[in-house]
Amino acid sequence: MRNSLEWKLTVTKHINTLVDLALQERDHTTQNFLQWFVTDQLEEVSNMETLLSVVRRAGESGLLPVRPSPGRATRNTLRSNHTAGRAMLS
């Protein structure tokens, strides 16, 4: 995981070097073209950092504790809300 993140950061540096060169040369078309890569790389690095964080949290066991999220509805919650909604319409 760590190697993947390091590679993403290396690619980011290369892209930034190209953007710097385009700006230095006042090549606005190329700079505009490279913006897609800048944005995509930002997302790639962010995703890799998140994934690495999850792996670190899992630790040596490789297991993560599972807790229901307070904002996440369960099947029973959805079923009871649906039933309550039908009762209100009757």
N, C-alpha and C positions, 0 to 999 in steps of 0.2 A: 504494500500500500504506500509506504513512505517513498519508495522509488518512483511510483506512478505520480505522486504529487510533485516530487522533485523534477520529473520530466515535464509535467505540465508547466511548472514555473520556468523551466529552461525555454520551452516553446514560447511562453509569454514574453520572455526577454528578447527572443529573436523577433517576434512580431513588433514589439515596442521599438526595437532598433530600426526596423523597416519603416515604421510610422515616423520616427524621428528623421530618418533620411528623406522621406517624402516631404515632410514639413520644411526641412532645410533646403530642399530643391524647389520648394513652392509648387510641388506637384499635387494639386488639390484633388485631382481625379483619383490618383493612386491612394492618397490619404483617405479619401471617402470610401474607396473599395476596401481598404484595410480595416475600416471601422467594424465591419461585420466580423472579422477575425478577432478583433479586440473584445467585442461583446461576447462572442462565443467562448473565447478563452477565459473570460471572467466567470462565466457560468461553469465551465469545465473545472476550473480551480476551486470554485466554491463547492461544487458537488464532491470533488475529491477530498476536500478538507472535512466536509460533513461525514463522508464515508469513513475516513481515517479516525474521526472522533468517535464514531460508533464502534469501530474495531477496538480502539483503546479502552472504551467503556466496558467492552466485553471481557477484557483482560485475558489472563492465561486460560481460563476455562472456555473462552469463546462463546459463552452464553450471556444473554441479556435478560434481566428480569422483565416480565411482561405485566404491565399495569394498564387497566382500561383508562383511556383518555377521558377527562371530564366533558369535553366538547363532542365526543363521539357517541352517537346513538347505537345502542345494541339492538338486535332483532326484537327482543321483548319490549324495549322502549318504543320502537317504531310501531309494533303491533298494538300496544296499549294506547298510543296516541291516535292511531287510525281508528280504533274502536271508539274512543272518546269522541273523536270528530264526527263519526257516523251518528252517535247518540245525540250530539248537539243538533244535528240536522233533522232529526226525527221529530 
